[in-house]
C-alpha cells in the first residue's frame, strides 16, 4: 500500500463527487431533509430530542452505504478498476483511497447535518457539538466502508442496493433506536453488542444527554474505528477487478 497512490485515488474520487451534483445533494441535503421532516412530525412532543441524535448517525450511515457501494460497482463494471489495477495501484490503495475521499465528504456531511439538527430542527445537545460531529463522521465512514465491502459481492448497481437490507436493516432494528437494547431478548442483545451501529447510537445518545461524555464514548469510537479498518481490509481482499 502506497500513501501517494492512496491520496491520488482519494483526490480522483473527490473530483468525481464534486462534479456529480446529484451525489452531492444525496450526501448533504437528504439527511437534513429527513431530520427536518421528523422534527416537524414530532414538533411539540419532545420525541425528536429522544431519537434525533441517534438518527443523526443512522441517516448518514445509510446514505454513505448506498452511494459508496454503487459508485464502487460502477468503477468495476465499466472496467475502470481493471485499468487502474494494471498500474502500480493496489487493491488496498483503491479501498483506503475511497474511504479517505468519502471520509472527507463525511466531515462536510456531519457538520451540515449536525448544524441543521441543532440550529434548525432544535435538537437539544448537552455535550460538546464537536463530539457529536466526530461520532457522525465515524458512522458515515463506517457506512462507506461497509458499502465498499458489499460492492464486492454485487454484479449490478441494483444488487448493490439490494444488499442494504442485509447490511443495514438488522443494525437499524437492533441498535436501540426502536427498543432499548437492555430490553431485547438475550440472543438479540448479544447480536446487538456485535453490530457497529449500536455503538454509534450509544455514543450519539451519550453526547446528547451528558455534559462530559468523552470518557463514556471512547470505547464506542474505538469499536467503530475497528469495524471500519476490518471492513476495508476484508473489502480489499474480496475486491474483483471487474464484474463477470
C-alpha positions in Angstrom: 0.0 0.0 0.0 1.4 3.4 -1.1 0.4 6.6 0.7 1.0 8.5 -2.6 -1.3 6.3 -4.6 -3.9 6.2 -1.8 -4.0 10.0 -1.7 -4.1 10.2 -5.6 -7.1 7.8 -5.5 -8.8 9.9 -2.9 -8.3 13.1 -4.9 -9.7 11.5 -8.0 -12.8 10.3 -6.2 -13.4 13.7 -4.6 -13.2 15.3 -8.1 -15.9 12.9 -9.3 -18.1 13.6 -6.3 -17.7 17.3 -6.8 -18.8 17.0 -10.4 -21.9 14.9 -9.6 -24.5 17.3 -8.2 -27.0 14.5 -7.5 -24.5 12.7 -5.3 -23.6 15.9 -3.5 -27.3 16.5 -2.9 -27.8 13.0 -1.7 -24.9 13.3 0.8 -25.7 16.8 2.1 -29.4 17.5 1.5 -31.2 14.2 2.1 -30.1 13.7 5.8 -31.1 17.3 6.6 -34.5 16.8 4.9 -35.2 13.6 6.8 -34.1 15.1 10.1 -36.3 18.2 9.4 -39.3 16.0 8.5 -39.0 14.1 11.7 -38.6 17.2 13.8 -41.7 18.6 12.1 -43.7 15.4 12.7 -42.8 15.3 16.4 -43.0 19.1 16.9 -44.1 19.9 20.4 -43.9 16.3 21.7 -40.2 16.1 22.8 -39.8 12.8 20.9 -37.3 14.3 18.4 -34.9 15.1 21.3 -35.1 11.4 22.2 -34.3 10.0 18.8 -32.8 12.9 16.9 -29.2 12.2 17.9 -29.4 8.5 17.0 -30.9 9.3 13.6 -28.1 11.8 13.1 -25.9 8.8 13.0 -28.2 6.4 11.2 -29.1 8.6 8.2 -25.5 9.4 7.1 -24.6 5.7 7.6 -27.3 4.6 5.2 -26.6 7.3 2.6 -22.9 6.6 2.6 -23.5 2.9 2.3 -25.7 3.3 -0.8 -23.5 5.9 -2.5 -20.2 4.1 -2.0 -21.5 0.6 -2.9 -23.0 1.9 -6.2 -20.0 4.1 -7.1 -17.5 1.3 -6.5 -19.5 -1.2 -8.5 -19.8 1.3 -11.3 -16.0 1.6 -11.4 -15.7 -2.2 -11.6 -18.5 -2.7 -14.2 -17.1 0.0 -16.5 -13.7 -1.5 -16.5 -12.1 1.5 -14.8 -11.0 -0.6 -11.8 -9.4 -3.2 -14.1 -7.4 -0.5 -15.9 -6.4 1.1 -12.6 -5.1 -2.2 -11.2 -2.8 -2.7 -14.3 -0.9 0.3 -12.9 1.1 0.2 -9.6 -2.2 0.9 -7.8 -3.1 -1.9 -5.4 -6.5 -3.0 -4.1 -5.7 -1.6 -0.6 -4.8 1.7 -2.2 -8.1 1.7 -4.0 -10.1 0.8 -0.9 -8.4 3.2 1.5 -8.4 5.9 -1.1 -12.1 5.6 -1.5 -12.5 5.6 2.3 -10.4 8.7 2.6 -12.4 10.5 0.0 -15.7 9.6 1.5 -14.3 10.4 4.9 -13.6 13.9 3.7 -17.2 14.1 2.4 -18.4 12.7 5.7 -16.8 15.6 7.6 -18.8 18.1 5.5 -21.9 16.0 5.7 -21.6 15.6 9.5 -21.0 19.4 10.0 -24.0 20.3 7.8 -26.4 17.7 9.3 -25.4 18.5 12.9 -25.8 22.2 12.4 -29.2 21.7 10.8 -30.3 19.3 13.6 -29.2 21.7 16.4 -29.9 25.1 14.9 -32.8 24.5 12.6 -34.6 21.4 13.9 -34.0 22.3 17.5 -32.2 19.2 18.8 -31.0 19.8 22.4 -27.4 18.6 23.0 -25.9 18.7 26.4 -22.4 17.7 25.4 -19.9 19.4 23.0 -21.1 19.6 19.4 -17.7 18.7 18.1 -18.0 15.3 19.8 -21.3 14.8 18.1 -19.7 15.6 14.8 -16.8 13.2 15.4 -19.2 10.3 16.0 -21.3 11.3 13.0 -18.1 11.3 10.8 -17.1 7.8 12.2 -20.5 6.5 11.5 -20.6 7.8 8.0 -17.2 6.4 7.2 -18.4 3.1 8.6 -21.3 3.2 6.1 -18.8 3.9 3.3 -16.5 1.0 4.4 -19.4 -1.4 4.6 -20.6 -0.2 1.2 -17.1 -0.9 -0.3 -17.3 -4.4 1.2 -20.8 -5.1 -0.1 -19.9 -3.9 -3.6 -17.5 -6.8 -3.9 -20.4 -9.3 -3.8 -22.7 -7.5 -6.2 -22.8 -7.7 -10.0 -25.1 -4.8 -10.8 -25.9 -1.5 -9.2 -29.4 -2.8 -8.4 -27.8 -5.8 -6.5 -25.6 -3.3 -4.6 -28.7 -1.5 -3.4 -30.3 -4.9 -2.6 -27.6 -5.6 -0.1 -28.8 -2.7 2.1 -31.4 -4.9 3.9 -28.7 -7.4 4.8 -26.1 -4.9 5.9 -28.2 -2.1 7.3 -31.7 -3.1 8.4 -30.6 -5.7 11.1 -28.4 -3.0 12.6 -31.2 -0.4 12.4 -33.6 -2.8 14.2 -31.2 -3.8 16.9 -29.2 -0.6 17.6 -31.5 0.6 20.4 -33.4 3.1 18.3 -36.7 1.2 18.3 -36.4 -0.7 21.5 -33.8 -0.1 24.3 -31.0 -2.7 23.9 -31.4 -3.7 27.5 -35.0 -4.7 26.8 -34.1 -7.0 23.9 -34.2 -10.8 24.3 -30.9 -12.2 25.4 -30.0 -13.7 22.0 -30.8 -10.4 20.2 -28.9 -8.4 22.8 -25.8 -10.5 22.1 -26.1 -9.8 18.4 -26.7 -6.1 19.1 -23.5 -6.0 21.1 -21.6 -7.1 18.0 -23.1 -4.8 15.4 -21.3 -1.4 15.0 -24.4 0.8 14.6 -25.3 0.0 18.2 -22.1 1.7 19.4 -22.7 4.7 17.1 -26.2 5.2 18.5 -24.9 4.7 22.1 -22.3 7.4 21.5 -24.7 9.8 19.9 -27.2 9.4 22.8 -24.4 9.8 25.4 -23.2 13.1 23.8 -26.8 14.4 23.7 -27.6 13.7 27.3 -24.2 14.1 29.1 -22.3 17.3 29.5 -19.0 15.4 29.9 -19.4 12.4 27.6 -15.8 11.9 26.4 -14.9 9.2 28.9 -18.1 7.3 28.0 -17.9 7.4 24.3 -14.2 6.4 24.0 -15.0 2.6 23.7 -17.8 3.3 21.2 -15.5 5.2 18.9 -12.7 2.6 19.2 -15.2 -0.1 18.2 -16.4 2.0 15.2 -12.8 2.5 14.0 -12.1 -1.2 14.4 -15.1 -2.1 12.2 -14.0 0.5 9.6 -10.5 -0.9 9.4 -11.8 -4.5 9.3 -14.3 -3.8 6.6 -11.7 -2.0 4.4 -9.1 -4.8 4.8 -11.7 -7.5 4.1 -13.0 -5.5 1.2 -9.5 -5.2 -0.3 -9.2 -9.0 -0.1 -12.6 -9.7 -1.8 -12.4 -6.9 -4.4 -12.6 -8.1 -8.0 -11.1 -6.4 -11.0 -14.4 -6.3 -12.9 -17.9 -7.7 -12.8 -18.3 -11.1 -14.6 
